């Protein structure tokens, strides 16, 4: 896998507003937030897409979700709720080919299919 902007953030070559870091993951605020709270959780191991997750990666992917919930609680948005999203490849909206978990919160987040069911 080629070096990405996330690799450069992990290696401290590019600054980021870091919320959490340990030997497995790094979490930082998104530079183009789509909600009042929007941060990313990335594994330090480079994994290009969801399609590339191997059996040995399952623990770190689960850990990414645990850290997302922990940070959401620390930021005071866990109780109201938050959304986690991991895009995969071009049609899925992935632009950086290093898996990353988007965590969005701080306002009600609609979902078009759900909103349509509410109208019925």
N, C-alpha and C positions, 0 to 999 in steps of 0.2 A: 504494500500500500504506500502511495506517495505521501509526503508530508502535507498536512493540512494546516489551516489556521488554528485548529484545536491543538495540534501537536506543538505549534509555536506557543500557544497559551500555556500548555502543560510545561514546556521547557522554559517558561518565563521570558521568551523572546518578544512577546506581545503582551502588554498589560491587560488585565481584566479585573472587574470588580468581584473578587472571589468571596463566596459565601461559605464554602466548605472545601477542605482538601485533606486527603489522607493518601496512603500508598496505592489505593485502588481506584478512586474517583476524584473528580474535581467538579465543583458546582460554582457557577458564576452568573451574574446578571446578563440577560440578553441585551445586545447593543441596539436592537431595534424592537423594543417591547410591543407586544400585541395586546397587552392587558396591563392594569396597574402593577401587578406582580408578574414578572416573566423572567424565569431563570432556566439555565440549562444544567443538566447533570451528564457528565461524560465519563466513560471509563478511561483510565490512563493507558490501557492496552488499546492499540489501534484496531478497530473492527470497522470495516468500511460500511456495511449495510446490515439491516436486520437479517437479510438472507445469508450473511456470513457468520452469524452467531453459531458457535460450535458447542457441543455438550460441555466442554470445559469452561465456557463463558457464562453458563447459566447462573452461577453464583453471583458474578459481578453484575449481571443484568438485573437480577432480583435486588441486589444491594443498591443499585441506582434508584430503584423505587422506594426503598426504605429511607435513603438519604433525602429523596424528594419530599417524602412525608414529614421527615424530621425538620427540614428547613421550612416547609410550609407552616408547621406548628410554631417554630421560632419566629416566623414573620407574622403570626397571628391570623393566618388565612385558612388553616386546616379545618376549623370548625364549620365555616361557611361552605367550604369545598374548593376544590381545584381540579384542573384538567391536566392530564399527562398525555403527551403526544410524541410518537417516534415515527418520523417519516422514512420511507424507504424508496430509493431510486427516484428518477425524474418524475414519473407520473404520480408518485406519492408526495412530491414536493421537497424531496431531499436536495439540498444545495451543497452541504459539506459532507464528504464521504468519510465520516468518522461518526459512528452512531452517537446520538445525543437525545436525551429525554428533555423535551420542553415541558415546563411546569408553568401554567397560567392560572391566575387567580386575582381576587380583589374586586370582582364585579360578577354579576350573573353572566354565565357564558352559554349562549343559546347553541342549539344544534339543529340545523334545518329539518331533518326527519322528525326529530322529537317535537319541534315547534309545530309542525304540520299535524301531528297526532293530537296535540293539545286543542287544536281548532275544531276537531271532529266532535 
